[in-house]
Amino acid sequence: QVQLVESGGGLVQPGGSLRLSCAASGNIASINAMGWYRQAPGKQRELVASTTSTFGTSYADSAKGRFTITGDNVKNTVYLQMNSLRPEDTAIYYCNFQVGVGGFLYNYWGQGTQVTVSS
Protein backbone atom coordinates (compact mmCIF):
# COMPACT_ATOMS: atom_id res chain seq x y z
CA GLN A 1 0.00 0.00 0.00
CA VAL A 2 0.97 3.60 -0.63
CA GLN A 3 -0.12 6.57 1.46
CA LEU A 4 -0.12 10.14 0.20
CA VAL A 5 -0.22 13.12 2.55
CA GLU A 6 -0.90 16.56 1.17
CA SER A 7 -0.22 19.94 2.71
CA GLY A 8 -0.09 23.60 1.74
CA GLY A 9 -3.64 24.56 0.87
CA GLY A 10 -5.42 27.58 2.29
CA LEU A 11 -6.99 30.94 1.63
CA VAL A 12 -5.14 33.42 -0.56
CA GLN A 13 -6.02 36.68 -2.24
CA PRO A 14 -6.16 36.96 -6.04
CA GLY A 15 -2.68 37.36 -7.42
CA GLY A 16 -1.15 35.51 -4.49
CA SER A 17 0.83 32.28 -4.35
CA LEU A 18 0.62 28.91 -2.67
CA ARG A 19 2.82 25.84 -2.68
CA LEU A 20 1.25 22.42 -2.34
CA SER A 21 3.22 19.37 -1.25
CA CYS A 22 2.39 15.69 -1.41
CA ALA A 23 4.59 13.06 0.22
CA ALA A 24 4.24 9.37 -0.53
CA SER A 25 5.17 6.52 1.78
CA GLY A 26 4.79 2.77 1.77
CA ASN A 27 5.46 0.14 -0.88
CA ILE A 28 6.86 2.31 -3.65
CA ALA A 29 8.77 0.17 -6.10
CA SER A 30 8.92 2.74 -8.86
CA ILE A 31 7.09 5.95 -9.58
CA ASN A 32 5.84 6.15 -13.13
CA ALA A 33 4.12 9.52 -12.85
CA MET A 34 3.13 12.21 -10.36
CA GLY A 35 0.39 14.73 -10.85
CA TRP A 36 -2.01 17.25 -9.41
CA TYR A 37 -5.74 17.33 -10.10
CA ARG A 38 -8.44 19.64 -8.85
CA GLN A 39 -12.19 19.56 -8.44
CA ALA A 40 -14.33 22.64 -8.07
CA PRO A 41 -17.89 22.47 -6.72
CA GLY A 42 -20.25 21.07 -9.33
CA LYS A 43 -17.43 20.23 -11.73
CA GLN A 44 -15.53 17.13 -12.69
CA ARG A 45 -12.04 16.47 -11.44
CA GLU A 46 -9.49 17.78 -13.92
CA LEU A 47 -5.78 17.37 -14.45
CA VAL A 48 -3.77 20.45 -13.54
CA ALA A 49 -0.20 19.26 -14.06
CA SER A 50 1.79 16.06 -14.31
CA THR A 51 5.37 14.93 -14.47
CA THR A 52 7.01 11.71 -15.62
CA SER A 53 10.63 10.72 -16.07
CA THR A 54 9.93 9.74 -19.66
CA PHE A 55 7.80 12.60 -20.95
CA GLY A 56 8.66 15.46 -18.62
CA THR A 57 6.01 17.89 -17.42
CA SER A 58 2.65 18.88 -18.86
CA TYR A 59 0.08 21.44 -17.81
CA ALA A 60 -3.54 22.27 -18.36
CA ASP A 61 -3.94 25.41 -20.44
CA SER A 62 -5.32 27.21 -17.39
CA ALA A 63 -2.13 26.45 -15.45
CA LYS A 64 0.49 27.21 -18.06
CA GLY A 65 2.76 30.09 -17.14
CA ARG A 66 1.42 30.27 -13.58
CA PHE A 67 1.89 26.82 -12.02
CA THR A 68 5.02 24.70 -11.75
CA ILE A 69 5.08 21.02 -10.86
CA THR A 70 8.24 19.50 -9.42
CA GLY A 71 8.79 15.87 -8.58
CA ASP A 72 11.43 14.59 -6.17
CA ASN A 73 11.90 10.86 -6.68
CA VAL A 74 14.37 10.65 -3.78
CA LYS A 75 11.92 12.09 -1.27
CA ASN A 76 8.89 10.60 -3.07
CA THR A 77 7.33 14.02 -2.99
CA VAL A 78 5.62 16.19 -5.57
CA TYR A 79 5.12 19.92 -5.32
CA LEU A 80 2.86 22.38 -7.08
CA GLN A 81 3.92 26.00 -6.98
CA MET A 82 0.95 28.18 -7.86
CA ASN A 83 1.46 31.85 -8.68
CA SER A 84 -0.86 34.59 -9.89
CA LEU A 85 -3.81 32.74 -8.42
CA ARG A 86 -7.30 33.56 -9.62
CA PRO A 87 -10.73 33.01 -8.06
CA GLU A 88 -11.40 30.32 -10.67
CA ASP A 89 -8.48 28.32 -9.23
CA THR A 90 -10.59 27.69 -6.13
CA ALA A 91 -11.01 23.94 -5.75
CA ILE A 92 -9.94 20.90 -3.80
CA TYR A 93 -6.55 19.84 -5.07
CA TYR A 94 -5.59 16.16 -5.13
CA CYS A 95 -2.18 14.67 -5.76
CA ASN A 96 -1.81 11.46 -7.67
CA PHE A 97 1.02 8.95 -7.87
CA GLN A 98 1.14 6.23 -10.48
CA VAL A 99 3.27 3.47 -9.01
CA GLY A 100 4.67 0.37 -10.66
CA VAL A 101 4.50 -2.82 -8.61
CA GLY A 102 5.15 -6.30 -9.99
CA GLY A 103 4.64 -5.21 -13.57
CA PHE A 104 1.37 -3.44 -12.88
CA LEU A 105 0.57 0.26 -12.51
CA TYR A 106 -1.51 1.48 -9.59
CA ASN A 107 -3.00 4.92 -9.00
CA TYR A 108 -2.95 6.43 -5.52
CA TRP A 109 -4.63 9.63 -4.38
CA GLY A 110 -4.05 12.14 -1.64
CA GLN A 111 -6.84 13.17 0.71
CA GLY A 112 -7.27 16.53 -0.98
CA THR A 113 -6.43 20.03 0.18
CA GLN A 114 -8.70 23.05 -0.18
CA VAL A 115 -7.42 26.06 -2.09
CA THR A 116 -9.59 29.17 -1.90
CA VAL A 117 -8.74 32.30 -3.86
CA SER A 118 -10.80 35.22 -2.65
CA SER A 119 -10.46 38.81 -1.56
C-alpha positions as CSV (number, residue, x, y, z in Angstrom):
1,Q,0.0,0.0,0.0
2,V,1.0,3.6,-0.6
3,Q,-0.1,6.6,1.5
4,L,-0.1,10.1,0.2
5,V,-0.2,13.1,2.6
6,E,-0.9,16.6,1.2
7,S,-0.2,19.9,2.7
8,G,-0.1,23.6,1.7
9,G,-3.6,24.6,0.9
10,G,-5.4,27.6,2.3
11,L,-7.0,30.9,1.6
12,V,-5.1,33.4,-0.6
13,Q,-6.0,36.7,-2.2
14,P,-6.2,37.0,-6.0
15,G,-2.7,37.4,-7.4
16,G,-1.1,35.5,-4.5
17,S,0.8,32.3,-4.3
18,L,0.6,28.9,-2.7
19,R,2.8,25.8,-2.7
20,L,1.3,22.4,-2.3
21,S,3.2,19.4,-1.2
22,C,2.4,15.7,-1.4
23,A,4.6,13.1,0.2
24,A,4.2,9.4,-0.5
25,S,5.2,6.5,1.8
26,G,4.8,2.8,1.8
27,N,5.5,0.1,-0.9
28,I,6.9,2.3,-3.6
29,A,8.8,0.2,-6.1
30,S,8.9,2.7,-8.9
31,I,7.1,5.9,-9.6
32,N,5.8,6.2,-13.1
33,A,4.1,9.5,-12.9
34,M,3.1,12.2,-10.4
35,G,0.4,14.7,-10.8
36,W,-2.0,17.3,-9.4
37,Y,-5.7,17.3,-10.1
38,R,-8.4,19.6,-8.9
39,Q,-12.2,19.6,-8.4
40,A,-14.3,22.6,-8.1
41,P,-17.9,22.5,-6.7
42,G,-20.2,21.1,-9.3
43,K,-17.4,20.2,-11.7
44,Q,-15.5,17.1,-12.7
45,R,-12.0,16.5,-11.4
46,E,-9.5,17.8,-13.9
47,L,-5.8,17.4,-14.5
48,V,-3.8,20.5,-13.5
49,A,-0.2,19.3,-14.1
50,S,1.8,16.1,-14.3
51,T,5.4,14.9,-14.5
52,T,7.0,11.7,-15.6
53,S,10.6,10.7,-16.1
54,T,9.9,9.7,-19.7
55,F,7.8,12.6,-20.9
56,G,8.7,15.5,-18.6
57,T,6.0,17.9,-17.4
58,S,2.7,18.9,-18.9
59,Y,0.1,21.4,-17.8
60,A,-3.5,22.3,-18.4
61,D,-3.9,25.4,-20.4
62,S,-5.3,27.2,-17.4
63,A,-2.1,26.4,-15.4
64,K,0.5,27.2,-18.1
65,G,2.8,30.1,-17.1
66,R,1.4,30.3,-13.6
67,F,1.9,26.8,-12.0
68,T,5.0,24.7,-11.8
69,I,5.1,21.0,-10.9
70,T,8.2,19.5,-9.4
71,G,8.8,15.9,-8.6
72,D,11.4,14.6,-6.2
73,N,11.9,10.9,-6.7
74,V,14.4,10.6,-3.8
75,K,11.9,12.1,-1.3
76,N,8.9,10.6,-3.1
77,T,7.3,14.0,-3.0
78,V,5.6,16.2,-5.6
79,Y,5.1,19.9,-5.3
80,L,2.9,22.4,-7.1
81,Q,3.9,26.0,-7.0
82,M,1.0,28.2,-7.9
83,N,1.5,31.9,-8.7
84,S,-0.9,34.6,-9.9
85,L,-3.8,32.7,-8.4
86,R,-7.3,33.6,-9.6
87,P,-10.7,33.0,-8.1
88,E,-11.4,30.3,-10.7
89,D,-8.5,28.3,-9.2
90,T,-10.6,27.7,-6.1
91,A,-11.0,23.9,-5.8
92,I,-9.9,20.9,-3.8
93,Y,-6.5,19.8,-5.1
94,Y,-5.6,16.2,-5.1
95,C,-2.2,14.7,-5.8
96,N,-1.8,11.5,-7.7
97,F,1.0,8.9,-7.9
98,Q,1.1,6.2,-10.5
99,V,3.3,3.5,-9.0
100,G,4.7,0.4,-10.7
101,V,4.5,-2.8,-8.6
102,G,5.1,-6.3,-10.0
103,G,4.6,-5.2,-13.6
104,F,1.4,-3.4,-12.9
105,L,0.6,0.3,-12.5
106,Y,-1.5,1.5,-9.6
107,N,-3.0,4.9,-9.0
108,Y,-2.9,6.4,-5.5
109,W,-4.6,9.6,-4.4
110,G,-4.0,12.1,-1.6
111,Q,-6.8,13.2,0.7
112,G,-7.3,16.5,-1.0
113,T,-6.4,20.0,0.2
114,Q,-8.7,23.1,-0.2
115,V,-7.4,26.1,-2.1
116,T,-9.6,29.2,-1.9
117,V,-8.7,32.3,-3.9
118,S,-10.8,35.2,-2.7
119,S,-10.5,38.8,-1.6
